[in-house]
Amino acid sequence: MSDTEILDEIEVVDLEEYACSGKPLPKRIKYYLIKVDKEKIRVQSTITAEKILIAAGLDPCEYHLQQKLKGGKREKLEPNQIVDLSKPGVERFESVPKEACNG
């Protein structure tokens, strides 16, 4: 493995830190450290919005998840939507209480 390959592979990346600094993400990342509300949690790169809520200790039946992008834009995520953590500008996630739960 060359020095460049070693630099391009990293065990854990703090997503908010990279988004705020404008640095490009390394090519190979094993885990992401993401912020949900005020709590940081470690997740794998392929994850759904529902699993992010569960990892944060929140009931997907009671909360929606939205992602906050650099610049302040927010996008609502569907529960089974795969979240692309490598997407440029994804800073953090926010839970939003649902009014009622179906099911």
N, CA, C and O atoms as CSV, one atom per row, in Angstrom:
chain,resi,resn,atom,element,x,y,z
A,1,MET,N,N,0.850,-1.172,0.000
A,1,MET,CA,C,0.000,0.000,0.000
A,1,MET,C,C,0.898,1.238,0.000
A,1,MET,O,O,1.832,1.326,0.797
A,2,SER,N,N,0.622,2.186,-0.884
A,2,SER,CA,C,1.440,3.392,-0.974
A,2,SER,C,C,1.031,4.401,0.093
A,2,SER,O,O,-0.014,4.261,0.728
A,3,ASP,N,N,1.881,5.434,0.282
A,3,ASP,CA,C,1.565,6.487,1.250
A,3,ASP,C,C,0.260,7.190,0.895
A,3,ASP,O,O,-0.511,7.552,1.783
A,4,THR,N,N,0.009,7.385,-0.393
A,4,THR,CA,C,-1.223,8.046,-0.831
A,4,THR,C,C,-2.433,7.219,-0.436
A,4,THR,O,O,-3.428,7.771,0.033
A,5,GLU,N,N,-2.368,5.904,-0.616
A,5,GLU,CA,C,-3.485,5.040,-0.243
A,5,GLU,C,C,-3.730,5.084,1.260
A,5,GLU,O,O,-4.881,5.073,1.698
A,6,ILE,N,N,-2.680,5.131,2.041
A,6,ILE,CA,C,-2.827,5.199,3.490
A,6,ILE,C,C,-3.513,6.506,3.881
A,6,ILE,O,O,-4.390,6.504,4.745
A,7,LEU,N,N,-3.132,7.614,3.264
A,7,LEU,CA,C,-3.741,8.906,3.563
A,7,LEU,C,C,-5.198,8.965,3.126
A,7,LEU,O,O,-5.992,9.691,3.724
A,8,ASP,N,N,-5.560,8.213,2.092
A,8,ASP,CA,C,-6.924,8.231,1.576
A,8,ASP,C,C,-7.857,7.296,2.337
A,8,ASP,O,O,-9.059,7.275,2.071
A,9,GLU,N,N,-7.324,6.529,3.274
A,9,GLU,CA,C,-8.145,5.607,4.058
A,9,GLU,C,C,-8.102,6.052,5.517
A,9,GLU,O,O,-7.033,6.325,6.062
A,10,ILE,N,N,-9.258,6.121,6.132
A,10,ILE,CA,C,-9.324,6.591,7.512
A,10,ILE,C,C,-10.376,5.780,8.252
A,10,ILE,O,O,-11.386,5.388,7.668
A,11,GLU,N,N,-10.148,5.529,9.520
A,11,GLU,CA,C,-11.046,4.697,10.325
A,11,GLU,C,C,-12.361,5.420,10.629
A,11,GLU,O,O,-13.436,4.895,10.339
A,12,VAL,N,N,-12.280,6.630,11.218
A,12,VAL,CA,C,-13.475,7.382,11.619
A,12,VAL,C,C,-13.332,8.831,11.168
A,12,VAL,O,O,-12.288,9.450,11.375
A,13,VAL,N,N,-14.385,9.372,10.550
A,13,VAL,CA,C,-14.399,10.760,10.093
A,13,VAL,C,C,-15.516,11.506,10.809
A,13,VAL,O,O,-16.659,11.048,10.836
A,14,ASP,N,N,-15.182,12.661,11.392
A,14,ASP,CA,C,-16.186,13.537,11.998
A,14,ASP,C,C,-16.810,14.351,10.864
A,14,ASP,O,O,-16.198,15.287,10.349
A,15,LEU,N,N,-18.026,13.985,10.485
A,15,LEU,CA,C,-18.686,14.570,9.322
A,15,LEU,C,C,-18.854,16.082,9.456
A,15,LEU,O,O,-18.602,16.818,8.502
A,16,GLU,N,N,-19.272,16.544,10.614
A,16,GLU,CA,C,-19.488,17.985,10.819
A,16,GLU,C,C,-18.182,18.762,10.667
A,16,GLU,O,O,-18.157,19.833,10.061
A,17,GLU,N,N,-17.110,18.222,11.213
A,17,GLU,CA,C,-15.801,18.872,11.130
A,17,GLU,C,C,-15.361,19.032,9.672
A,17,GLU,O,O,-14.891,20.097,9.274
A,18,TYR,N,N,-15.516,17.975,8.885
A,18,TYR,CA,C,-15.129,18.040,7.475
A,18,TYR,C,C,-16.009,19.012,6.700
A,18,TYR,O,O,-15.504,19.777,5.878
A,19,ALA,N,N,-17.317,18.993,6.948
A,19,ALA,CA,C,-18.238,19.876,6.224
A,19,ALA,C,C,-17.949,21.338,6.533
A,19,ALA,O,O,-17.947,22.178,5.634
A,20,CYS,N,N,-17.707,21.641,7.801
A,20,CYS,CA,C,-17.455,23.031,8.200
A,20,CYS,C,C,-16.119,23.549,7.677
A,20,CYS,O,O,-15.989,24.733,7.365
A,21,SER,N,N,-15.135,22.671,7.583
A,21,SER,CA,C,-13.807,23.089,7.126
A,21,SER,C,C,-13.712,23.161,5.608
A,21,SER,O,O,-12.818,23.809,5.064
A,22,GLY,N,N,-14.640,22.489,4.926
A,22,GLY,CA,C,-14.597,22.471,3.461
A,22,GLY,C,C,-13.601,21.469,2.902
A,22,GLY,O,O,-13.400,21.400,1.690
A,23,LYS,N,N,-12.969,20.684,3.790
A,23,LYS,CA,C,-12.008,19.674,3.334
A,23,LYS,C,C,-12.751,18.537,2.639
A,23,LYS,O,O,-13.838,18.154,3.072
A,24,PRO,N,N,-12.175,17.995,1.566
A,24,PRO,CA,C,-12.816,16.827,0.944
A,24,PRO,C,C,-12.676,15.610,1.851
A,24,PRO,O,O,-11.685,15.460,2.566
A,25,LEU,N,N,-13.679,14.751,1.807
A,25,LEU,CA,C,-13.627,13.521,2.600
A,25,LEU,C,C,-12.604,12.558,2.012
A,25,LEU,O,O,-12.418,12.523,0.796
A,26,PRO,N,N,-11.939,11.776,2.858
A,26,PRO,CA,C,-11.056,10.725,2.339
A,26,PRO,C,C,-11.865,9.751,1.477
A,26,PRO,O,O,-13.085,9.663,1.613
A,27,LYS,N,N,-11.192,9.034,0.605
A,27,LYS,CA,C,-11.894,8.134,-0.324
A,27,LYS,C,C,-12.494,6.923,0.372
A,27,LYS,O,O,-13.598,6.496,0.032
A,28,ARG,N,N,-11.786,6.370,1.335
A,28,ARG,CA,C,-12.282,5.175,2.026
A,28,ARG,C,C,-12.430,5.484,3.508
A,28,ARG,O,O,-11.464,5.809,4.199
A,29,ILE,N,N,-13.660,5.374,3.971
A,29,ILE,CA,C,-13.971,5.669,5.367
A,29,ILE,C,C,-14.704,4.469,5.941
A,29,ILE,O,O,-15.656,3.975,5.337
A,30,LYS,N,N,-14.272,4.000,7.093
A,30,LYS,CA,C,-14.914,2.855,7.724
A,30,LYS,C,C,-16.162,3.292,8.499
A,30,LYS,O,O,-17.219,2.671,8.383
A,31,TYR,N,N,-16.033,4.363,9.288
A,31,TYR,CA,C,-17.147,4.865,10.098
A,31,TYR,C,C,-17.211,6.384,10.011
A,31,TYR,O,O,-16.209,7.060,9.780
A,32,TYR,N,N,-18.410,6.893,10.202
A,32,TYR,CA,C,-18.623,8.336,10.283
A,32,TYR,C,C,-19.054,8.680,11.701
A,32,TYR,O,O,-19.831,7.949,12.315
A,33,LEU,N,N,-18.553,9.786,12.214
A,33,LEU,CA,C,-19.027,10.346,13.464
A,33,LEU,C,C,-20.007,11.442,13.061
A,33,LEU,O,O,-19.610,12.470,12.512
A,34,ILE,N,N,-21.296,11.214,13.338
A,34,ILE,CA,C,-22.312,12.178,12.931
A,34,ILE,C,C,-22.968,12.782,14.164
A,34,ILE,O,O,-23.016,12.166,15.228
A,35,LYS,N,N,-23.465,13.988,13.999
A,35,LYS,CA,C,-24.143,14.672,15.096
A,35,LYS,C,C,-25.638,14.623,14.847
A,35,LYS,O,O,-26.121,15.076,13.809
A,36,VAL,N,N,-26.370,14.066,15.811
A,36,VAL,CA,C,-27.832,14.037,15.776
A,36,VAL,C,C,-28.275,14.878,16.965
A,36,VAL,O,O,-28.037,14.519,18.118
A,37,ASP,N,N,-28.921,15.997,16.671
A,37,ASP,CA,C,-29.245,16.994,17.685
A,37,ASP,C,C,-27.927,17.424,18.338
A,37,ASP,O,O,-27.100,18.045,17.670
A,38,LYS,N,N,-27.707,17.120,19.606
A,38,LYS,CA,C,-26.457,17.541,20.265
A,38,LYS,C,C,-25.530,16.373,20.556
A,38,LYS,O,O,-24.459,16.557,21.133
A,39,GLU,N,N,-25.939,15.164,20.157
A,39,GLU,CA,C,-25.178,13.950,20.460
A,39,GLU,C,C,-24.417,13.467,19.227
A,39,GLU,O,O,-24.956,13.453,18.120
A,40,LYS,N,N,-23.161,13.073,19.428
A,40,LYS,CA,C,-22.378,12.494,18.337
A,40,LYS,C,C,-22.432,10.979,18.454
A,40,LYS,O,O,-22.256,10.413,19.533
A,41,ILE,N,N,-22.680,10.332,17.312
A,41,ILE,CA,C,-22.733,8.871,17.280
A,41,ILE,C,C,-21.901,8.365,16.110
A,41,ILE,O,O,-21.717,9.064,15.113
A,42,ARG,N,N,-21.405,7.145,16.244
A,42,ARG,CA,C,-20.590,6.531,15.194
A,42,ARG,C,C,-21.457,5.565,14.407
A,42,ARG,O,O,-22.113,4.694,14.978
A,43,VAL,N,N,-21.454,5.730,13.073
A,43,VAL,CA,C,-22.259,4.875,12.199
A,43,VAL,C,C,-21.431,4.435,11.003
A,43,VAL,O,O,-20.398,5.026,10.687
A,44,GLN,N,N,-21.913,3.377,10.339
A,44,GLN,CA,C,-21.266,2.936,9.105
A,44,GLN,C,C,-21.740,3.809,7.955
A,44,GLN,O,O,-22.729,4.533,8.076
A,45,SER,N,N,-21.036,3.736,6.853
A,45,SER,CA,C,-21.314,4.644,5.743
A,45,SER,C,C,-22.656,4.408,5.067
A,45,SER,O,O,-23.243,5.355,4.543
A,46,THR,N,N,-23.160,3.187,5.060
A,46,THR,CA,C,-24.457,2.912,4.449
A,46,THR,C,C,-25.476,2.748,5.563
A,46,THR,O,O,-25.435,1.782,6.325
A,47,ILE,N,N,-26.401,3.717,5.648
A,47,ILE,CA,C,-27.364,3.708,6.750
A,47,ILE,C,C,-28.632,4.438,6.317
A,47,ILE,O,O,-28.591,5.347,5.488
A,48,THR,N,N,-29.751,4.025,6.892
A,48,THR,CA,C,-31.021,4.696,6.591
A,48,THR,C,C,-31.302,5.755,7.664
A,48,THR,O,O,-30.698,5.753,8.736
A,49,ALA,N,N,-32.220,6.643,7.348
A,49,ALA,CA,C,-32.629,7.674,8.304
A,49,ALA,C,C,-33.186,7.028,9.571
A,49,ALA,O,O,-32.910,7.482,10.681
A,50,GLU,N,N,-33.967,5.973,9.397
A,50,GLU,CA,C,-34.547,5.264,10.536
A,50,GLU,C,C,-33.458,4.711,11.461
A,50,GLU,O,O,-33.571,4.811,12.683
A,51,LYS,N,N,-32.413,4.132,10.883
A,51,LYS,CA,C,-31.330,3.561,11.697
A,51,LYS,C,C,-30.520,4.646,12.401
A,51,LYS,O,O,-29.982,4.415,13.484
A,52,ILE,N,N,-30.430,5.827,11.791
A,52,ILE,CA,C,-29.757,6.945,12.465
A,52,ILE,C,C,-30.546,7.332,13.711
A,52,ILE,O,O,-29.967,7.543,14.776
A,53,LEU,N,N,-31.869,7.424,13.576
A,53,LEU,CA,C,-32.707,7.752,14.737
A,53,LEU,C,C,-32.538,6.711,15.842
A,53,LEU,O,O,-32.385,7.062,17.012
A,54,ILE,N,N,-32.566,5.435,15.472
A,54,ILE,CA,C,-32.416,4.354,16.451
A,54,ILE,C,C,-31.048,4.435,17.134
A,54,ILE,O,O,-30.950,4.289,18.352
A,55,ALA,N,N,-29.993,4.668,16.347
A,55,ALA,CA,C,-28.643,4.777,16.913
A,55,ALA,C,C,-28.535,5.949,17.884
A,55,ALA,O,O,-27.727,5.921,18.812
A,56,ALA,N,N,-29.352,6.976,17.665
A,56,ALA,CA,C,-29.353,8.143,18.548
A,56,ALA,C,C,-30.279,7.950,19.751
A,56,ALA,O,O,-30.432,8.852,20.574
A,57,GLY,N,N,-30.897,6.761,19.846
A,57,GLY,CA,C,-31.776,6.470,20.968
A,57,GLY,C,C,-33.166,7.066,20.823
A,57,GLY,O,O,-33.872,7.256,21.813
A,58,LEU,N,N,-33.561,7.363,19.584
A,58,LEU,CA,C,-34.873,7.957,19.318
A,58,LEU,C,C,-35.777,6.952,18.620
A,58,LEU,O,O,-35.307,6.131,17.833
A,59,ASP,N,N,-37.054,7.014,18.903
A,59,ASP,CA,C,-38.043,6.118,18.301
A,59,ASP,C,C,-38.476,6.681,16.948
A,59,ASP,O,O,-39.056,7.765,16.898
A,60,PRO,N,N,-38.207,5.963,15.843
A,60,PRO,CA,C,-38.598,6.439,14.515
A,60,PRO,C,C,-40.103,6.637,14.370
A,60,PRO,O,O,-40.555,7.338,13.465
A,61,CYS,N,N,-40.876,6.023,15.255
A,61,CYS,CA,C,-42.325,6.185,15.244
A,61,CYS,C,C,-42.712,7.563,15.800
A,61,CYS,O,O,-43.804,8.067,15.535
A,62,GLU,N,N,-41.808,8.154,16.566
A,62,GLU,CA,C,-42.100,9.437,17.206
A,62,GLU,C,C,-41.356,10.617,16.587
A,62,GLU,O,O,-41.682,11.770,16.871
A,63,TYR,N,N,-40.345,10.334,15.731
A,63,TYR,CA,C,-39.522,11.411,15.177
A,63,TYR,C,C,-39.293,11.254,13.678
A,63,TYR,O,O,-39.231,10.140,13.158
A,64,HIS,N,N,-39.170,12.390,12.996
A,64,HIS,CA,C,-38.660,12.473,11.625
A,64,HIS,C,C,-37.186,12.840,11.758
A,64,HIS,O,O,-36.746,13.307,12.809
A,65,LEU,N,N,-36.432,12.626,10.695
A,65,LEU,CA,C,-35.034,13.043,10.677
A,65,LEU,C,C,-34.829,13.986,9.508
A,65,LEU,O,O,-35.324,13.749,8.407
A,66,GLN,N,N,-34.095,15.054,9.760
A,66,GLN,CA,C,-33.706,15.925,8.657
A,66,GLN,C,C,-32.204,16.140,8.727
A,66,GLN,O,O,-31.603,16.121,9.801
A,67,GLN,N,N,-31.607,16.346,7.545
A,67,GLN,CA,C,-30.178,16.608,7.522
A,67,GLN,C,C,-29.962,18.090,7.275
A,67,GLN,O,O,-30.660,18.714,6.476
A,68,LYS,N,N,-28.982,18.638,7.976
A,68,LYS,CA,C,-28.627,20.036,7.800
A,68,LYS,C,C,-27.394,20.077,6.920
A,68,LYS,O,O,-26.396,19.406,7.180
A,69,LEU,N,N,-27.486,20.879,5.876
A,69,LEU,CA,C,-26.387,21.024,4.939
A,69,LEU,C,C,-25.637,22.322,5.210
A,69,LEU,O,O,-26.174,23.245,5.822
A,70,LYS,N,N,-24.407,22.383,4.754
A,70,LYS,CA,C,-23.613,23.597,4.897
A,70,LYS,C,C,-24.383,24.745,4.260
A,70,LYS,O,O,-24.915,24.603,3.159
A,71,GLY,N,N,-24.444,25.874,4.942
A,71,GLY,CA,C,-25.202,27.015,4.448
A,71,GLY,C,C,-26.579,27.116,5.086
A,71,GLY,O,O,-27.297,28.089,4.856
A,72,GLY,N,N,-26.961,26.110,5.892
A,72,GLY,CA,C,-28.206,26.176,6.638
A,72,GLY,C,C,-29.399,25.464,6.033
A,72,GLY,O,O,-30.433,25.348,6.690
A,73,LYS,N,N,-29.292,24.980,4.800
A,73,LYS,CA,C,-30.414,24.276,4.173
A,73,LYS,C,C,-30.680,22.965,4.912
A,73,LYS,O,O,-29.755,22.272,5.335
A,74,ARG,N,N,-31.973,22.641,5.056
A,74,ARG,CA,C,-32.368,21.390,5.707
A,74,ARG,C,C,-33.202,20.559,4.746
A,74,ARG,O,O,-34.026,21.089,4.000
A,75,GLU,N,N,-32.978,19.244,4.775
A,75,GLU,CA,C,-33.728,18.313,3.927
A,75,GLU,C,C,-34.357,17.244,4.812
A,75,GLU,O,O,-33.671,16.609,5.613
A,76,LYS,N,N,-35.673,17.048,4.663
A,76,LYS,CA,C,-36.359,15.984,5.400
A,76,LYS,C,C,-35.997,14.646,4.763
A,76,LYS,O,O,-35.961,14.521,3.539
A,77,LEU,N,N,-35.730,13.660,5.595
A,77,LEU,CA,C,-35.370,12.325,5.123
A,77,LEU,C,C,-36.504,11.358,5.421
A,77,LEU,O,O,-37.109,11.410,6.493
A,78,GLU,N,N,-36.788,10.484,4.479
A,78,GLU,CA,C,-37.792,9.437,4.679
A,78,GLU,C,C,-37.156,8.312,5.500
A,78,GLU,O,O,-35.948,8.095,5.399
A,79,PRO,N,N,-37.945,7.588,6.316
A,79,PRO,CA,C,-37.385,6.559,7.201
A,79,PRO,C,C,-36.500,5.526,6.500
A,79,PRO,O,O,-35.433,5.189,7.014
A,80,ASN,N,N,-36.916,5.021,5.343
A,80,ASN,CA,C,-36.139,3.984,4.649
A,80,ASN,C,C,-35.157,4.551,3.633
A,80,ASN,O,O,-34.539,3.803,2.876
A,81,GLN,N,N,-35.016,5.860,3.618
A,81,GLN,CA,C,-34.101,6.511,2.679
A,81,GLN,C,C,-32.657,6.255,3.093
A,81,GLN,O,O,-32.283,6.465,4.247
A,82,ILE,N,N,-31.854,5.800,2.137
A,82,ILE,CA,C,-30.424,5.621,2.382
A,82,ILE,C,C,-29.798,7.012,2.426
A,82,ILE,O,O,-29.996,7.819,1.517
A,83,VAL,N,N,-29.052,7.283,3.472
A,83,VAL,CA,C,-28.419,8.583,3.646
A,83,VAL,C,C,-26.999,8.504,3.098
A,83,VAL,O,O,-26.209,7.661,3.523
A,84,ASP,N,N,-26.680,9.379,2.158
A,84,ASP,CA,C,-25.353,9.412,1.553
A,84,ASP,C,C,-24.452,10.317,2.390
A,84,ASP,O,O,-24.443,11.534,2.205
A,85,LEU,N,N,-23.705,9.724,3.300
A,85,LEU,CA,C,-22.851,10.499,4.195
A,85,LEU,C,C,-21.650,11.104,3.480
A,85,LEU,O,O,-21.002,12.007,4.009
A,86,SER,N,N,-21.352,10.613,2.285
A,86,SER,CA,C,-20.225,11.164,1.534
A,86,SER,C,C,-20.635,12.370,0.688
A,86,SER,O,O,-19.793,12.988,0.036
A,87,LYS,N,N,-21.921,12.702,0.698
A,87,LYS,CA,C,-22.426,13.846,-0.076
A,87,LYS,C,C,-21.797,15.132,0.464
A,87,LYS,O,O,-21.858,15.388,1.667
A,88,PRO,N,N,-21.199,15.936,-0.403
A,88,PRO,CA,C,-20.570,17.177,0.066
A,88,PRO,C,C,-21.576,18.093,0.764
A,88,PRO,O,O,-22.695,18.289,0.290
A,89,GLY,N,N,-21.152,18.645,1.893
A,89,GLY,CA,C,-21.969,19.626,2.587
A,89,GLY,C,C,-22.859,19.099,3.690
A,89,GLY,O,O,-23.450,19.894,4.420
A,90,VAL,N,N,-22.979,17.771,3.845
A,90,VAL,CA,C,-23.807,17.234,4.932
A,90,VAL,C,C,-23.084,17.528,6.245
A,90,VAL,O,O,-21.971,17.050,6.466
A,91,GLU,N,N,-23.722,18.318,7.119
A,91,GLU,CA,C,-23.092,18.714,8.381
A,91,GLU,C,C,-23.552,17.876,9.559
A,91,GLU,O,O,-22.741,17.311,10.293
A,92,ARG,N,N,-24.874,17.803,9.731
A,92,ARG,CA,C,-25.412,17.114,10.906
A,92,ARG,C,C,-26.873,16.768,10.671
A,92,ARG,O,O,-27.433,17.040,9.610
A,93,PHE,N,N,-27.480,16.157,11.692
A,93,PHE,CA,C,-28.869,15.711,11.586
A,93,PHE,C,C,-29.668,16.245,12.764
A,93,PHE,O,O,-29.138,16.458,13.854
A,94,GLU,N,N,-30.957,16.455,12.518
A,94,GLU,CA,C,-31.843,16.965,13.562
A,94,GLU,C,C,-33.097,16.114,13.602
A,94,GLU,O,O,-33.656,15.758,12.565
A,95,SER,N,N,-33.536,15.790,14.818
A,95,SER,CA,C,-34.788,15.051,14.976
A,95,SER,C,C,-35.923,16.061,15.105
A,95,SER,O,O,-35.770,17.122,15.710
A,96,VAL,N,N,-37.067,15.703,14.519
A,96,VAL,CA,C,-38.255,16.553,14.576
A,96,VAL,C,C,-39.404,15.678,15.068
A,96,VAL,O,O,-39.735,14.678,14.431
A,97,PRO,N,N,-40.018,16.046,16.199
A,97,PRO,CA,C,-41.125,15.227,16.716
A,97,PRO,C,C,-42.282,15.140,15.721
A,97,PRO,O,O,-42.666,16.131,15.099
A,98,LYS,N,N,-42.828,13.928,15.587
A,98,LYS,CA,C,-44.025,13.727,14.767
A,98,LYS,C,C,-45.233,14.074,15.618
A,98,LYS,O,O,-45.176,14.037,16.847
A,99,GLU,N,N,-46.321,14.409,14.954
A,99,GLU,CA,C,-47.545,14.714,15.701
A,99,GLU,C,C,-48.267,13.440,16.105
A,99,GLU,O,O,-48.820,13.359,17.202
A,100,ALA,N,N,-48.266,12.433,15.217
A,100,ALA,CA,C,-48.933,11.159,15.506
A,100,ALA,C,C,-48.177,10.053,14.810
A,100,ALA,O,O,-47.469,10.293,13.832
A,101,CYS,N,N,-48.324,8.849,15.308
A,101,CYS,CA,C,-47.626,7.702,14.734
A,101,CYS,C,C,-48.623,6.786,14.049
A,101,CYS,O,O,-49.645,6.420,14.630
A,102,ASN,N,N,-48.324,6.419,12.820
A,102,ASN,CA,C,-49.166,5.459,12.097
A,102,ASN,C,C,-48.679,4.055,12.391
A,102,ASN,O,O,-47.479,3.787,12.322
A,103,GLY,N,N,-49.583,3.166,12.715
A,103,GLY,CA,C,-49.176,1.792,12.835
A,103,GLY,C,C,-49.347,1.243,14.179
A,103,GLY,O,O,-49.034,0.075,14.413
